[in-house]
Amino acid sequence: MCGVRFIKAAAALLLLLLSLSSSVRSCPPSDRAALLAFKAALKEPYLGIFNSWTGADCCNKWYGVSCDQETRRVADINLRGESEEPIFEKAHRTGYMTGYISPAICKLERLSSITIADWKGISGEIPGCITTLPFLRIIDLIGNRISGRIPSDIGRLHRLTVLNVADNAISGTIPGSITNLTSLMHLDVRNNQISGPIPRNVGRLRMLSRALLSGNRISGLIPGSISSIYRLADLDLSRNEISGPIPASLGKMAVLSTLNLDMNKLSGPIPVSLFSSGISDLNLSRNSLEGYIPNAFGVRSYFTVLDLSYNKLKGVIPKSISSSAYIGHLDLSHNHLCGPIPLGSPFDHLEASSFLYNDCLCGKPLKPC
């Protein structure tokens, strides 16, 4: 009899220990509650991605949720509306979600990354409290209908490496505090309604490798401090309202390979430095640039794209272009150029459209001189 009682007591103790162990390894109830409040503000009618958000442990197979293995606190929310995961392949469609990003997300105090991307219908504003999350490294909200401003104190997120809010309806200016994000590597605010100038001391973003700001209403000058960002490889300021000259220092940047400044209000001459730099994709079209095309091409000049069309350039096409290592696409149309088109590469493989609507260019592929 005593033996039976002992076995029952031992079994009960084992169940209690297993229960306690399970609760210790589960996510905290506060994190679970925050996720459910976040979910309640969203509606996803087609894929059922939130169907897995059940049970006490939000670290166990909740779709798009990852936890820190030691603390069991929620570390990552990764919800993409365009994915190759089975749930998308089975439905034969991309995702669509409406609603808004609840401030409840800010209660996930150990959150490292927030990816809520390409859902097309999510609206509302970026919760201002997001700047209180000290461990945040990634904010990726591309491809929604989010409006409002980028939080003014975004600069508090000293660990932030990625800020991607492209393809939304965000307005307001670029916050000055953004220059405090000294760990930022990827900045993408394309295709929004952002206005005002680029902060003058943007050069403080020393880790930045991509700065994509196209398709907004950004105005003012190109800050010269950009050229002090040693790691910057891609700079896209196209389709804005930026005015003034192109800083010559851009052509002296160590790793800059893509420079898109097309469809702005830039004026003045084209800096000579751009043609002997490491830039391989250079688009300066649809501005008000004046003067001559610099006769500064050489063996270091390697362009997959060189587009100077729709400006006010005059004079002849410099013969030194033929000494370039490579030029793939060249467009000099819609300027005031005159004189013979040089012979040889790259001119022998270009179409007439590269030279149309100038004052008096002649020679192959246009009419003979």
Residue, then its C-alpha position, 0 to 999 in steps of 0.5 A: m500500500c505504501g509503495v502504491r502511495f509512493i508511486k502516485a506521489a512521485a508521479a504527481l511530483l513529476l507532472l508538477l515538475l514537467s508543468l513548471s519546466s514547460s512554463v519556464r520555457s514558454c514565452p512570458p504571458s506579457d509577450r503573449a498578450a502583446l502579440l495577441a493585441f497586435k494581431a487584433a488590430l490586423k485582418e488577414p482574410y486569405l492565408g490564415i497566417f494567424n491560425s497558428w497563434t494559439g496556445a500558451d507558448c508564443c515561442n512554439k510554432w507561432y507563424g513569423v514569431s521567433c524568441d531568444q533561446e535563453t530568455r524566451r522573450v519575443a525577439d523577431i516578428n517576420l511577416r512578409g506578404e510575398s513569400e515562397e513558404p508553403i502557406f503562400e504556395k498552397a494558396h497560389r497568391t500573395g498576401y493581403m492584410t488590412g488594419y494597423i500596427s498596434p502600439a501593443i508591439c512596443k510592449l515586446e521589450r526585447l524585440s530585435s526586428i520588426t518585418i511587416a512587409d508587402w501586405k498592401g493594405i496595412s494603414g495607420e501610422i508607425p507607432g511612436c513608441i517604437t523608438t523605446l525598444p532599445f534592442l531594435r535592429i531592423i524596421d522593415l515596413i515596405g509595401n503597405r499604406i502606412s501614413g504619418r511621419i517617421p517618428s521624430d526621435i528615431g535617433r534613439l534606436h542606436r542599434l538600428t541597422v535597417l530602416n525600410v519604409a519604402d512604398n507607403a504614404i509616409s509624409g513629413t520631413i526626414p527627422g534630424s535625429i536620424t543622423n544619430l543612427t550611427s549603426l545604420m547600413h540600409l536606409d530605404v524611404r522610396n516612393n512616399q510623400i516625404s518633403g523638406p531637406i536631407p539633414r545637413n549632417v547626414g555624413r554622420l551615418r558612417m556605416l551606411s551602404r545604401a541610401l534610397l530616397s527616390g520618389n518623394r518631394i525632398s527639396g534643398l541641396i545635396p549635402g556635401s557631408i554625404s561624401s564623407i560616408y566611406r561605405l556608401a555604394d548606392l545613392d538614389l535621390s531621383r524623382n525629387e525636387i532637389s536643386g543646386p549643384i552636384p557636389a564634386s566630392l561625390g566623384k571622390m567617394a571610395v566605393l560609390s558605384t550607383l548615383n541616380l540624381d535624375m528628375n530633380k532640379l539640379s543646375g550648374p556644370i557636371p563635376v569632372s570627378l564623376f567621370s574618373s570615379g568608381i561610379s558605374d551607374l550614373n543617371l543625371s537625366r531630366n535636370s537643368l545641368e549646363g555647360y559642357i560634357p567634361n573631356a575627362f574620360g579614361v581607362r578608369s571610366y566604366f559605365t553600365v549606364l551613363d544617362l545625361s539626357y534632358n538637360k541643357l548641355k552644349g558643345v561637342i561630344p568629347k572624344s575621350i569617351s572612346s577611351s573608356a574601359y566600357i560604356g553599355h547604355l549611353d543617352l545624350s538626347h534632348n540637349h544642345l550638343c553639336g558637331p560630329i559623333p565620335l567614331g569607334s566604341p561605344f558609338d558603333h553599337l548605339e541607336a539614334s535615340s541616344f543622340l536625338y533632339n540636339d542642336c546639330l549633332c551629325g554622323k553615324p547613327l544620325k545623318p552624315c556631317 
